């Protein structure tokens, strides 16, 4: 498994955080998954048995929660690397609203808040 924290080509720090996510991937439809970590320019998503193609284009919806609200963030992304149980994806054209969502999720995880703990998607 390629989940170790080896040196890679990142412009921003990654933060371990589990967010529920859904990938829309051409040919497979919607894939429910979780993130293992996120940064301002990408995420490591755990897709289980579903194998994505290297360099594939996809949409990802990330779901975050705090004690009062539920937020969703939809981003265009590309598969940058593959692991045994998921893929590293790079976000494309992050809007200011999505940037704020990602920063909030990362800040909450760094401060050990329960931002990402509420389940949104039922996992099969």
N, C-alpha and C positions, 0 to 999 in steps of 0.2 A: 504494500500500500504506500502511496506517495503523499502521506499526510504530514510527514515530519516538517519541521520549520527550517528547511534548507534555504540557502540564499537564492533568491529569485529576482526577476526584473520587475520591481514595484516602485512606483513613484510615491505611494502613500502607505502608511503602516496598516497592517491588518490586525483586526481585533477578534479574538474568539467570541462568537455570538451565534446562538441558534435562533434563526428566524424561520418561520414557516414560509414556504415559497411555492409558486407554481410556475413551471416553464411551459411556454407555448413553443413547441418545436415542430417544424414542418414535417409532416409524415407521421408523427406520433401523437399529435394533439396536445392535450394538457397533461403534464407530468407533475405530480405532487412530490415535494421534496423539502429538505431543510438545508440551511446554510451551516457550515462548520465555522467559517469566519467571513468577515467582510472588510472591505476598505472603501475608500471613496471612489476607487476605479475598478473594483471587481469583487468577486466572492468565490468561495469554494462551496459548491453545492453537492450534497450527497444524494445521488439518484438511485442508489441500490443496484438493481439488476439492469436498469435501463442504461444503455450505452449511447452516448451522443457522439457525433462525428467531430473530429478535430476541425477547427475553423468554422464550424456551423454557426449561422445566424439564428438568434432566438429572441423571444421576449421573456422577461422574468417579472413576476409580481412578488414583491416582498411584503410581508405582513408584520407589523409591529404594534405593540400595545403598551400603554402605561396604565395606571390605575383608573383613568377616566376615559380614555379614548382608544379607538382602534384606527390605525392608519395603514394605507396601502401605498405602495410605490411601484410603478410600472416603468421598466427600463428596457431598451434595446441592448443586446449583448452579443458577444462572440465567444465561442469556446476556444480558450487559449491553451489549455492542457488537459489531459485526461488522467484520472487515477483509477485504482481498482474499483472504487465504489462511488465515483462521481466525476466532477469536472471543475476546473478553474475557469471562470468566465470573466471577461473584461466588459465593463459597461461602456456604452457608446452615448455620446452627447447627453451628459447628465444635466438636467434642468436645475434651476435654483431650488425648486420645491423638492426634487429628488435628492439634491445635495443636502438640504436641511434634514430630510428623513434619514439618510445614511449617517449623517453626523450625530443626530439624536440617538439613533440605535447604538452607535459606537460609544458615545458618551455614557449612555445608560449601562452598557455592558462593562465599560471600564470602571464605573462607579458601583457595580454590582446591584443595580436596580432591577426590578422585575419587568422591564420594558418588553422583553421578548418571551415571557413565560406562558402567556395565555394561548391556548390552542385554537387555531382558526380552521384549518383544513383537517378533515378526518383522514387519518393515515390508514391505508389499506394494508 
